[in-house]
Amino acid sequence: MNSKQPWRLLKDELDRWQAHGRTARFWLRDDDAVMPTDLLEQLVGLTALQNVPLTLAVIPQDTGAALAKTIAKAGHVSIAVHGWSHQNHADASDKKQELGLHRPKAIVLDELSKGFGKLAELYGQQFNAMLVPPWNRIDADLLPELASLGYRSVSVFGAEKPAPIRKINTHVDLIDWHGSRGGRDPEALIAEIVARLRVMFDQSGHMGFLTHHLVHDDAAWNFLASLFERSTAHPACQWVDAADL
């Protein structure tokens, strides 16, 4: 298939939005930040170049002033709370989960409170009171407790489901976790973005794109650059900060 053909599918869908006087809102979430790295610098630079707001999910336990100093220079970056330690507490037979009830609820909530406080102090106005559960999993019994800790939203992966706190999810994952562990096939990614846009056209919502800068290969970087370039150039697409959702 011609390399331009999959992108034509995206353009055609955005053209449909434009023809109806509508704008599709995209947002970008990147997970697992702890400290400054060359890969993080590359992501921050790429998003700044393309005027794409970036929400960075930071792991509170092991982060500190070094990352905060770096991010302070990037006005388009906001910070979300990525659990506490990104440590798996589930049994070996279960899917990985930090924010489950494998431990007493009070301990889990205390860690989430510490994480909120630490990142709020480090990042000030760049802090977004959003919880990003590690591995995109959180026990439903914890959700009603989050507002009392200061959280205003939760972001996992997949279609939003009713919850006692606002859900601002991601819907397309750049990384091929079960294969190359690098960038996924561009055709598959574009098809998923277009499918999400069609759902949004009928039901409203947003298109959340998920990245993990620490594992990006050339395929991942190339796709991101193309996605940003093509989407930001279209009048029916707007990349927004998660706080604006």
C-alpha positions as CSV (number, residue, x, y, z in Angstrom):
1,M,0.0,0.0,0.0
2,N,1.2,3.5,-0.8
3,S,2.6,5.1,2.4
4,K,0.3,8.1,1.9
5,Q,-2.9,6.1,1.6
6,P,-3.5,5.4,5.3
7,W,-3.0,9.1,6.1
8,R,-5.6,9.9,3.4
9,L,-8.1,8.0,5.6
10,L,-7.4,10.4,8.4
11,K,-7.6,13.4,6.2
12,D,-10.9,12.2,4.7
13,E,-12.4,11.8,8.2
14,L,-11.2,15.2,9.4
15,D,-12.6,16.7,6.1
16,R,-16.0,15.3,7.1
17,W,-15.7,17.0,10.5
18,Q,-14.8,20.2,8.8
19,A,-17.7,20.0,6.4
20,H,-20.0,19.8,9.4
21,G,-18.4,22.8,11.1
22,R,-17.0,20.6,13.9
23,T,-13.5,20.3,15.5
24,A,-12.1,17.0,16.8
25,R,-10.1,17.4,20.1
26,F,-7.0,15.3,20.5
27,W,-4.8,15.1,23.6
28,L,-1.5,13.5,24.3
29,R,-0.4,11.5,27.4
30,D,3.0,10.1,27.9
31,D,3.7,7.7,30.8
32,D,6.5,6.7,33.2
33,A,8.6,9.8,33.5
34,V,10.9,10.0,36.5
35,M,14.0,11.9,35.5
36,P,15.4,13.9,32.6
37,T,16.5,11.7,29.7
38,D,17.5,12.3,26.1
39,L,14.3,10.5,25.0
40,L,12.1,12.8,27.1
41,E,13.9,15.8,25.8
42,Q,13.2,14.5,22.2
43,L,9.5,14.2,23.0
44,V,9.3,17.6,24.7
45,G,11.1,19.2,21.7
46,L,8.9,17.5,19.1
47,T,5.7,18.5,20.8
48,A,6.9,22.1,21.3
49,L,7.8,22.3,17.6
50,Q,4.4,21.1,16.6
51,N,2.4,23.1,19.3
52,V,1.0,19.9,20.8
53,P,0.3,20.1,24.5
54,L,1.8,17.2,26.4
55,T,0.5,15.6,29.6
56,L,3.4,13.8,31.3
57,A,2.4,11.0,33.8
58,V,5.2,11.2,36.5
59,I,6.0,8.4,39.0
60,P,6.1,10.3,42.3
61,Q,8.2,8.0,44.5
62,D,11.5,8.3,42.6
63,T,11.2,11.7,40.9
64,G,12.5,15.0,42.2
65,A,13.8,18.5,41.4
66,A,15.9,17.5,38.4
67,L,12.8,16.6,36.3
68,A,10.8,19.5,37.6
69,K,13.6,21.9,36.6
70,T,13.6,20.6,33.1
71,I,9.9,20.6,32.7
72,A,9.6,24.2,34.1
73,K,11.2,25.4,30.8
74,A,8.4,23.7,28.8
75,G,5.3,25.7,29.1
76,H,3.2,23.3,27.0
77,V,3.8,20.4,29.4
78,S,1.5,19.5,32.3
79,I,2.0,16.9,35.0
80,A,-0.3,14.1,36.1
81,V,0.2,11.6,39.0
82,H,1.3,8.1,37.8
83,G,0.4,6.1,40.9
84,W,3.1,6.2,43.6
85,S,5.9,3.8,42.8
86,H,4.6,1.9,39.6
87,Q,5.0,-1.3,41.6
88,N,2.9,-4.4,41.0
89,H,1.1,-5.7,44.1
90,A,-1.2,-8.2,42.3
91,D,-0.7,-12.0,42.5
92,A,1.4,-13.6,39.8
93,S,-1.7,-15.1,38.2
94,D,-3.3,-11.7,37.9
95,K,-2.7,-8.7,35.6
96,K,-0.2,-6.2,37.0
97,Q,-1.8,-3.6,39.2
98,E,-0.6,-1.1,41.7
99,L,-3.9,0.5,42.6
100,G,-5.9,-2.6,43.5
101,L,-7.1,-3.8,46.9
102,H,-4.3,-6.4,47.2
103,R,-3.2,-4.2,50.2
104,P,-5.4,-2.3,52.7
105,K,-7.3,0.6,51.1
106,A,-5.9,3.0,53.6
107,I,-2.3,2.3,52.4
108,V,-3.2,2.7,48.8
109,L,-5.0,6.0,49.4
110,D,-2.2,7.3,51.6
111,E,0.3,6.7,48.7
112,L,-2.0,8.5,46.3
113,S,-2.2,11.4,48.7
114,K,1.6,11.6,49.0
115,G,2.0,11.4,45.3
116,F,-0.5,14.2,44.7
117,G,1.2,16.4,47.3
118,K,4.7,15.8,46.1
119,L,4.0,16.6,42.4
120,A,1.8,19.5,43.3
121,E,4.6,21.1,45.2
122,L,7.3,20.3,42.6
123,Y,5.3,21.6,39.6
124,G,3.0,24.3,40.8
125,Q,0.9,25.7,37.9
126,Q,2.0,22.9,35.6
127,F,0.4,20.3,37.9
128,N,-2.9,18.8,36.8
129,A,-4.9,17.0,39.5
130,M,-5.2,13.9,37.3
131,L,-4.5,10.3,38.3
132,V,-3.0,8.0,35.7
133,P,-3.1,4.5,37.2
134,P,-0.1,2.4,36.3
135,W,-0.9,-0.2,33.7
136,N,-4.2,1.7,33.3
137,R,-5.9,-0.3,36.1
138,I,-7.5,0.9,39.3
139,D,-10.0,-0.9,41.6
140,A,-13.5,0.7,41.2
141,D,-13.8,0.9,45.0
142,L,-11.0,3.5,45.1
143,L,-12.7,5.9,42.6
144,P,-15.2,7.5,45.1
145,E,-12.3,8.3,47.5
146,L,-10.1,10.3,45.0
147,A,-11.9,13.6,45.1
148,S,-11.3,13.9,48.8
149,L,-7.5,13.6,48.1
150,G,-7.8,16.5,45.6
151,Y,-8.0,14.5,42.3
152,R,-10.3,15.9,39.7
153,S,-10.0,13.3,37.0
154,V,-8.7,9.8,36.2
155,S,-7.1,8.6,32.9
156,V,-6.9,5.0,31.9
157,F,-7.1,3.3,28.4
158,G,-10.2,2.7,26.4
159,A,-13.8,3.9,26.2
160,E,-14.9,6.0,29.1
161,K,-17.3,4.3,31.5
162,P,-19.5,6.0,34.1
163,A,-17.6,6.7,37.3
164,P,-17.8,8.9,40.4
165,I,-14.9,11.0,39.0
166,R,-14.3,12.5,35.6
167,K,-12.7,10.1,33.1
168,I,-10.3,11.5,30.5
169,N,-9.0,8.4,28.8
170,T,-6.6,7.5,26.1
171,H,-7.9,5.4,23.2
172,V,-4.9,4.6,20.9
173,D,-1.6,3.3,22.1
174,L,1.5,4.0,20.0
175,I,3.5,1.0,21.4
176,D,3.4,-2.7,20.2
177,W,3.6,-4.1,23.7
178,H,3.0,-7.7,22.6
179,G,5.4,-7.7,19.7
180,S,8.3,-5.4,18.9
181,R,7.8,-3.2,22.0
182,G,8.4,-0.3,19.6
183,G,6.1,1.7,17.4
184,R,3.1,-0.1,16.0
185,D,2.2,-0.5,12.3
186,P,1.1,3.0,11.0
187,E,-1.9,1.5,9.1
188,A,-3.2,0.0,12.3
189,L,-2.7,3.2,14.3
190,I,-4.4,5.4,11.7
191,A,-7.3,2.9,11.5
192,E,-7.8,3.1,15.3
193,I,-7.6,6.9,15.3
194,V,-10.2,7.1,12.5
195,A,-12.4,4.6,14.3
196,R,-12.3,6.7,17.4
197,L,-13.1,9.9,15.4
198,R,-16.2,8.2,14.0
199,V,-17.4,7.3,17.5
200,M,-16.7,10.9,18.6
201,F,-18.6,12.2,15.6
202,D,-21.7,10.3,16.7
203,Q,-21.3,10.4,20.5
204,S,-18.9,13.4,21.3
205,G,-15.8,12.9,23.3
206,H,-12.1,13.3,22.6
207,M,-9.2,11.2,21.0
208,G,-6.5,10.4,23.6
209,F,-3.2,9.2,22.2
210,L,-0.8,7.3,24.5
211,T,3.0,7.2,24.3
212,H,5.9,5.9,26.4
213,H,9.0,7.9,25.5
214,L,11.4,5.5,27.2
215,V,10.7,2.7,24.7
216,H,10.3,4.7,21.4
217,D,12.1,3.4,18.4
218,D,12.5,5.1,15.0
219,A,9.1,3.8,13.9
220,A,7.5,5.4,16.9
221,W,9.2,8.7,16.5
222,N,8.5,8.8,12.7
223,F,4.8,8.1,13.3
224,L,4.5,10.8,16.0
225,A,6.2,13.4,13.8
226,S,3.9,12.5,10.9
227,L,0.7,12.5,13.0
228,F,1.5,15.9,14.6
229,E,2.4,17.5,11.3
230,R,-0.6,16.2,9.4
231,S,-3.2,16.7,12.2
232,T,-2.1,20.2,13.3
233,A,-2.3,21.3,9.7
234,H,-6.0,20.4,9.5
235,P,-8.5,23.0,10.6
236,A,-10.8,20.3,12.0
237,C,-8.2,19.0,14.5
238,Q,-7.2,20.7,17.7
239,W,-4.6,19.3,20.2
240,V,-5.6,20.4,23.7
241,D,-4.2,20.1,27.2
242,A,-5.9,17.5,29.3
243,A,-7.0,20.2,31.8
244,D,-9.1,21.8,29.0
245,L,-11.1,18.6,28.7
